[in-house]
Amino acid sequence: MPILHAIVLGIVQGLTEFLPVSSSGHLILVPWLFDWTELTRNPDLNRTFDVALHIGTFVGAVAYFRVDIARFAGAAWRSLRTRSVSEPDERMAWLLLLSSMPAGLIGVVLDSTVEEHLSSEWLIGVMLVVFGLVLYAADHLPGDKGEEGFGTRQALLMGLAQACALQPGVSRSGATISMGRRLGLTRDAAARISFLMALPLIGGVGVYKGAKVFTGGGIPAGFGPAFAWGMAASAVTGFVAVWALLRLVRSRSFTPFVIYRVMAGLAVVGIAASSFR
């Protein structure tokens, strides 16, 4: 696997995991568009590399939210010791864990189904357009609730929205931000909660799929450098994507991402329906 391909895919993963444009969809579309077949012709290698990129992204997000993670981890530990939930941080820690459960459980059940039947390029293009319009509609709803407005109902509904992103092209962050806005959260609160929700999910998926990878032989011989570069690229760009989006939403809407999704989705559908590629 060329190191350049690994770096490009690492950058794609890191940026699109947190920007509301679908990382899983882009990781399928980029090799398809450029005819990079070293992963597509080897499904086991493709799954292994996907795990590596998600671990890289997880590291970048943890680096950005390290203060919050330490605070919530400490709060969860206090809650376990006292067998009570009496502080806002304790409540938030358990709500974030609750919100990750729908996608985690559904993902374990439907993992092979998604990979085999829901990863068509034309379907990804359609999902980019449809959920781009959903994001646009949700973003223009009124919302004045901060993070204190994130309760059990919000955690479950945003968790179900996160599960919808198992379909490539939907976007995990796009779906959860859209649901957060629909539930009355501000752009900043919806984005921050969306990113924090991702941490237990990405970490859990990394452990689950990583265990399957290493019991199956681990990283193939000769691919170590490409994997290392891809993980590093996804970690750095994941950190940058979180930082940039949180700064952006404090003063701007999600409209630029909607425009990108619609244009990219229509282009993908057009290419898939033609003989261009």
C-alpha positions in Angstrom: 0.0 0.0 0.0 1.6 3.4 -1.0 2.3 5.6 1.9 0.8 8.6 0.0 -2.6 6.7 -0.2 -2.5 6.0 3.5 -1.8 9.6 4.3 -4.6 10.9 2.1 -7.1 8.4 3.5 -5.9 9.3 7.0 -6.6 13.0 6.3 -10.0 12.1 4.9 -10.9 10.1 7.9 -9.7 12.7 10.4 -11.5 15.6 8.8 -14.8 13.8 7.9 -15.2 11.9 11.2 -16.2 15.2 12.9 -17.2 17.5 10.1 -20.9 16.6 9.2 -20.1 15.0 5.8 -19.7 11.3 6.5 -16.3 9.6 7.1 -17.4 6.1 6.2 -18.9 7.4 2.9 -15.7 9.3 2.0 -13.5 6.4 2.9 -15.4 4.3 0.3 -15.7 7.1 -2.3 -12.1 8.3 -2.4 -10.5 4.9 -3.4 -13.5 4.3 -5.8 -13.0 7.7 -7.5 -9.2 7.4 -7.8 -9.2 3.6 -8.6 -7.0 2.7 -5.6 -7.6 -1.0 -5.5 -5.1 -2.2 -2.9 -7.8 -2.0 -0.2 -10.9 -2.8 -2.2 -9.5 -6.0 -3.5 -8.6 -7.2 0.0 -11.5 -6.8 2.4 -9.6 -8.1 5.4 -6.8 -5.5 4.8 -9.5 -2.8 4.3 -11.2 -3.6 7.6 -7.8 -3.6 9.4 -6.8 -0.2 7.9 -10.2 1.2 8.8 -9.7 0.2 12.4 -6.2 1.8 12.4 -7.6 5.1 11.1 -10.4 5.2 13.7 -7.9 4.6 16.4 -5.9 7.6 15.1 -9.0 9.8 15.0 -9.8 8.7 18.6 -6.3 9.7 19.7 -6.8 13.2 18.1 -10.2 13.7 19.7 -9.0 12.5 23.1 -6.1 15.0 22.9 -8.5 17.9 22.3 -11.0 16.9 24.9 -8.5 15.6 27.5 -9.6 18.1 30.2 -13.3 17.2 29.7 -12.5 13.5 29.7 -10.5 13.7 32.9 -13.4 15.6 34.5 -16.1 13.2 33.4 -14.0 10.1 34.2 -13.5 11.5 37.7 -17.2 12.3 38.1 -18.2 8.8 37.0 -15.8 7.3 39.5 -17.3 9.4 42.3 -20.8 8.4 41.2 -19.8 4.7 41.4 -18.3 5.1 44.9 -21.3 7.0 46.3 -23.8 5.1 44.2 -25.6 8.3 43.4 -25.7 10.9 40.6 -25.7 14.3 42.4 -23.5 16.6 40.3 -23.9 17.9 36.7 -20.6 16.2 35.6 -21.7 12.9 37.0 -25.0 13.1 35.1 -23.2 14.1 31.9 -20.7 11.2 32.1 -23.5 8.6 32.3 -25.6 10.3 29.7 -22.7 10.2 27.2 -22.3 6.5 27.9 -26.0 6.0 27.4 -26.0 7.8 24.1 -23.3 5.5 22.7 -25.3 2.3 23.4 -27.8 2.4 20.5 -25.1 2.7 17.8 -22.8 0.2 19.6 -25.5 -2.5 19.9 -27.0 -2.0 16.4 -23.5 -1.9 14.9 -22.5 -5.2 16.4 -25.7 -6.8 15.0 -25.6 -5.2 11.5 -21.9 -4.8 10.9 -21.7 -7.3 8.1 -25.1 -6.2 6.6 -23.9 -2.6 6.2 -20.6 -3.7 4.7 -22.2 -6.1 2.2 -25.4 -4.4 1.2 -25.4 -0.7 2.1 -22.1 0.6 0.8 -23.0 1.2 -2.9 -21.5 4.4 -4.2 -24.8 5.7 -5.6 -26.6 5.0 -2.3 -23.8 7.0 -0.5 -24.4 9.9 -2.9 -28.2 9.8 -2.2 -27.5 9.8 1.6 -25.1 12.7 1.3 -27.9 14.8 -0.3 -30.8 13.6 1.8 -29.1 14.1 5.2 -27.5 17.3 4.0 -31.0 18.7 3.6 -31.9 17.3 7.0 -29.0 19.1 8.5 -30.1 22.4 6.8 -33.6 22.1 8.1 -32.5 21.3 11.6 -29.9 24.0 11.7 -32.5 26.7 11.0 -34.7 25.6 13.9 -34.6 27.8 17.0 -32.4 26.5 19.9 -31.3 28.2 23.1 -30.4 25.2 25.4 -26.9 24.7 26.4 -25.3 21.5 27.6 -27.5 21.5 30.7 -30.4 20.8 28.3 -28.9 17.4 27.5 -31.0 14.8 29.5 -32.0 11.2 29.2 -34.5 11.8 26.4 -31.9 13.8 24.4 -29.2 11.1 25.0 -31.5 8.4 23.7 -32.7 10.3 20.7 -29.2 11.6 19.7 -27.9 8.0 20.3 -30.5 6.7 17.8 -29.5 9.4 15.4 -25.9 8.3 15.8 -27.0 4.7 15.0 -28.4 6.0 11.6 -24.8 6.9 10.6 -24.0 3.2 10.3 -25.3 3.8 6.8 -22.3 5.3 4.9 -23.2 8.8 3.6 -25.4 9.8 6.6 -22.6 11.2 8.8 -22.4 10.5 12.6 -21.8 14.1 13.5 -24.3 15.4 11.0 -27.1 13.1 12.3 -26.4 13.8 16.0 -26.0 17.6 15.5 -29.3 17.6 13.5 -31.1 15.8 16.3 -29.5 18.1 18.9 -30.8 21.1 17.0 -34.2 19.5 16.7 -34.3 19.1 20.5 -33.5 22.8 21.0 -29.8 22.8 21.6 -27.6 25.6 20.4 -25.2 25.0 17.6 -22.2 25.0 20.0 -23.9 22.7 22.5 -25.1 20.3 19.8 -21.6 20.1 18.2 -19.8 19.6 21.6 -22.1 16.9 22.7 -21.9 15.2 19.3 -18.1 15.1 19.6 -18.2 13.9 23.2 -20.7 11.2 22.3 -18.3 9.9 19.7 -15.5 9.1 22.1 -17.0 6.1 23.9 -18.4 4.8 20.6 -15.2 5.2 18.6 -13.1 3.8 21.6 -15.5 0.8 22.0 -15.6 0.1 18.2 -11.8 0.3 18.2 -11.4 -2.3 21.0 -14.1 -4.6 19.5 -12.8 -4.5 15.9 -9.2 -4.3 17.0 -9.5 -7.5 18.9 -11.0 -9.2 15.8 -8.1 -7.9 13.7 -5.3 -9.1 16.0 -6.9 -12.5 16.6 -6.9 -12.7 12.8 -3.2 -12.0 12.5 -2.9 -8.3 13.0 -1.3 -5.8 10.5 0.1 -7.7 7.5 3.8 -7.8 7.1 5.2 -4.8 5.2 2.2 -2.6 5.8 3.4 -1.1 9.1 4.8 2.2 7.8 1.6 2.9 5.7 -0.6 2.2 8.8 1.6 4.4 11.0 1.4 7.3 8.6 -2.3 6.9 8.1 -3.0 6.8 11.8 -0.8 9.9 12.4 -2.6 11.8 9.6 -6.1 10.9 11.0 -5.0 11.9 14.6 -3.7 15.3 13.6 -6.6 16.2 11.2 -9.2 14.8 13.7 -7.8 17.3 16.3 -7.9 20.1 13.8 -11.5 19.3 12.6 -12.9 19.4 16.1 -11.1 22.7 16.9 -12.2 24.3 13.6 -15.8 23.2 13.7 -16.3 24.4 17.3 -14.9 27.8 16.4 -17.0 28.0 13.2 -20.4 27.1 14.8 -20.1 29.9 17.3 -20.5 32.5 14.6 -21.7 30.6 11.5 -24.3 28.1 10.4 -23.8 24.6 8.9 -24.8 25.8 5.4 -21.3 25.4 3.8 -21.4 21.7 4.8 -24.9 21.4 3.4 -23.8 22.9 0.0 -20.8 20.6 -0.1 -22.9 17.5 0.7 -25.5 18.2 -1.9 -23.0 19.0 -4.7 -20.8 16.0 -3.8 -23.8 13.7 -3.5 -25.2 14.7 -6.9 -21.7 14.3 -8.5 -21.3 10.8 -7.0 -24.8 9.7 -8.2 -24.0 11.2 -11.7 -20.6 9.4 -11.9 -22.1 6.1 -10.7 -24.9 6.3 -13.3 -22.5 7.2 -16.1 -19.5 5.5 -17.8 -17.2 8.4 -16.8 -15.2 6.5 -14.2 
